[in-house]
Amino acid sequence: MKFLANENIPLKSIYYLRNAGFDISSISEEFPGISDREVLQKSQFENRIILTFDRDYGELIFRFKMGLPAGIVYFRLIPNYPTEPAEYLIRMLSIENLKLENYFTIVDAEKIRQRLI
């Protein structure tokens, strides 16, 4: 499973995931300032699941039909510290039968919701 961290994912979370062995690419390191549409294209081209705090991706995919990434994890929470999103993702990945590929996954403090994309 490969990930693409949107610009709003803290760098400390990206480093944390890399140190844990994850294949993660970072918009803030490689292409700062690109549009959400370009992030979607990069995700499609590299077959990466987008990690983001930006809710606009749901509208781009479901309303404007701007393409289908490998998947999206939308963190709908405010992290208490910079590595919290990475730690949350790792805990999510241990949930039996939870799949991120081909899903728009919404994560908040109370629950995880998914919609097929």
C-alpha positions in Angstrom: 0.0 0.0 0.0 1.4 3.4 -1.1 0.4 6.8 0.3 0.5 10.4 -0.8 0.5 12.9 2.0 -1.3 16.1 1.1 0.4 19.4 2.0 -1.6 19.6 5.3 -0.2 16.4 6.7 2.5 17.3 9.3 6.0 16.4 8.2 6.6 14.6 11.5 3.7 12.2 10.6 5.3 11.6 7.2 8.7 10.8 8.8 7.0 8.6 11.4 5.3 6.6 8.7 8.5 6.3 6.6 10.4 5.1 9.7 7.7 2.5 10.3 8.3 1.2 6.7 5.5 2.8 4.8 5.9 4.0 1.2 4.8 7.6 1.5 5.3 10.5 -0.9 4.8 14.1 0.3 3.3 17.0 -1.6 4.9 19.5 0.8 8.4 18.0 0.1 8.0 17.4 -3.7 5.4 19.7 -5.2 4.4 22.4 -2.7 1.5 24.6 -3.9 0.0 22.3 -6.5 -3.7 22.2 -6.9 -6.0 19.5 -5.5 -6.7 18.4 -9.1 -2.9 17.9 -9.6 -2.8 15.9 -6.3 -5.5 13.7 -7.6 -3.6 13.2 -10.9 -0.4 12.3 -9.1 -2.3 9.8 -6.9 -3.8 8.2 -9.9 -0.5 8.0 -11.8 1.4 6.6 -8.9 -1.5 4.5 -7.5 -1.2 6.1 -4.1 -3.9 6.6 -1.4 -4.2 10.3 -0.5 -3.9 11.3 3.2 -5.5 14.7 3.8 -7.2 17.1 6.2 -8.9 18.7 3.1 -12.6 17.9 2.6 -12.6 19.3 -0.9 -11.6 15.9 -2.4 -15.0 14.5 -1.7 -16.6 17.2 -3.8 -14.0 16.8 -6.6 -14.5 13.1 -6.8 -18.3 12.7 -6.2 -19.7 16.0 -7.5 -17.3 17.0 -10.3 -16.1 13.5 -11.3 -12.5 14.6 -11.5 -11.0 11.2 -11.4 -10.5 8.3 -9.1 -7.4 8.1 -6.9 -6.4 4.8 -5.4 -8.2 5.9 -2.3 -8.5 8.8 0.1 -8.2 9.0 3.9 -9.8 12.2 5.1 -8.8 13.0 8.7 -11.7 15.0 10.1 -10.1 15.7 13.4 -7.6 18.2 14.8 -4.4 16.4 15.9 -3.1 17.1 19.4 0.5 16.6 18.2 2.3 16.3 14.8 2.6 12.5 14.7 -1.0 11.8 15.7 -2.3 11.3 12.1 0.4 8.7 11.5 -0.3 6.9 14.7 -4.0 6.9 13.9 -3.4 5.5 10.4 -1.3 2.7 11.8 -4.0 1.8 14.2 -6.6 1.9 11.4 -4.5 -0.5 9.3 -4.7 -3.1 12.1 -8.5 -3.2 11.9 -9.6 -6.5 10.4 -11.3 -6.2 7.0 -10.8 -2.5 6.7 -9.7 -1.6 3.2 -8.5 1.8 2.0 -8.1 1.1 -1.7 -11.0 2.3 -3.7 -12.6 4.0 -0.7 -13.1 7.5 0.5 -12.5 7.0 4.2 -13.5 9.6 6.7 -11.8 9.4 10.0 -12.9 11.4 13.1 -12.4 11.0 16.8 -15.4 8.7 17.2 -15.6 6.5 14.1 -14.5 5.6 10.6 -16.9 5.9 7.7 -16.3 4.7 4.1 -17.8 5.2 0.7 -16.8 3.3 -2.4 -15.2 5.5 -5.1 
